[in-house]
Amino acid sequence: MRKYLPFLLIVFLSSSCATVFTGTADDVYFTSEPAGAMVYLEGHPLGRTPLITRVPRARYVTFELEGYYPMSQLMSSRVNGVTFINLLWWPGFIVDAATGAIVKLEYDRYFTELEPFPLPEDDEGDE
């Protein structure tokens, strides 16, 4: 049994590797044209562009600015490679899945160009 102890110790310490090594949030840079748009992460306000902030891994981000149409973007994600270490220890895989560390954001920058509302037409010439 003693000869397996180092191996078991490594496996135990590697449990939920993605959660331990990469965490459950990413630093993301948000910009917009024009600047000053309010950034919402799944409906929760983050701040105004340009903005660098740490965000939990989510699905979509929305940019809003008075006088402009709101724009939403899907935040693409990919499998976090560190998760595959958990094939040796399946409870760690479950922890990574539960915490969201099983995926990682694909991009660390999100930009949107906001479209202005149409200007009201002048009705003076119709009379």
PyMOL commands that set and color helices and strands:
alter all, ss='L'
color gray80, all
select helices_A, chain A and resi 2-13+17-22+81-88+90-99+124-126
alter helices_A, ss='H'
color red, helices_A
select strands_A, chain A and resi 25-33+38-41+44-48+51-56+60-64+71-74+77-79+103-105+109-113
alter strands_A, ss='S'
color yellow, strands_A
deselect
rebuild
show_as cartoon
